[in-house]
Amino acid sequence: MIQARIGWRRVGGITAVQAAITLCWVIYAFYLPELLVDLGYRRELAIILLNLENLLEVAIEPLFGGLSDRTQSQLGTRLPWIGLGVVLSAALLLFLPFLTWLGSPSSAWRWLLPVLAVAWAAAMAIFRSPTLVLLGRAAPTPQLPLAAAALTLVEQLVGALRFTAYTFILSLGPLFTFAIGSLALLVAAAVLRVVTPPDPPDPEPRRSLPTLNWRAVVLFVGTGIALATALRFSLAALGQTAAQWLGDERAGLGLLVFSTLAALCALPAGKLATRTGNTRAMAAGAVATGLLILAVCFAPSLRLAAIALPLLSFVFSLTLNGAVPFVLGLVPPERAGLGLGAYFGALGGGFSFFDLFWSGVTGQPGRAIGGAIAFAIASALIALTLKLPATAALKPDSA
């Protein structure tokens, strides 16, 4: 059976870190505007900071992904960079709400908040790629989409909090809520450390690691930018569609249903991709997602939209599941951290570029069509990678 060939304990450790990352970003996005207002800043500064943080990922993700490749070669582990990023992130996240106690709108302390907020986001970018690259060592290459489905499952379930839990999370207070996020990061990293012991160091570590295929880099970086644009357009369009059918007050419930369905579809989508091939499944999933976005957003009745929504959730999961295995299949195993870092950097950059160039598209039809076009571009870029020479398969059961 496929499940017997996957190191589920290691997948569980990676998934725990992914869940903690998602939870921290949900908490941070909820509270950042409130903290800024408490210290006399305008609420709009939160948008500027989030865009700056996404842009920083363009440099930080590949930098530390590449550094983790070297540490893996020399020490047999990527855990030092994961530990550094987790400890810094947990400490900075816990300190952010204290600034509202130390400072006031007229205090010199107030300038620390935006600085430390950006520092926290930078610290969070240190360990994502070194963590997720471990997925490639927890399962044989053909079964990676099924292992990656665990990441989609927790990301969608935890991320769904942002649609309906805003008032509840704010009611807990910043200090308690940020402490939960910090503790979640530390516990998840500890679990990952237990299930991912270091390998013996390479007795003759390479002085230079293999180079990346520049055509592959262009294609998966372009895919990251296209998917970021597609997600921004599509989620906004779905939110407007939910408001149209359910009313503004219940629009979040519609997005919660979609996110939950996408989570539940993750494992079946992963199984399908292991049978058909991840790249083909991801390319088909991306174009189908774009088409079904149009079907849901332009459905003439709520009943037809409700029928299309489960299909949309499935192909959406098929696309998300495939991202990490897709990149790992295009880079040498020794440069997997750099490859994933470049992809996630492109994703973050794509979010920032969207806010700079496409935020003016506010109507539901324009957003739905923009999302469909971006998904189609992503699908085309993914399909083009099928013409590239295959890289060596990642070996399972190695950290």
Beta strands, then each sheet from edge to edge (+ up, - down):
end
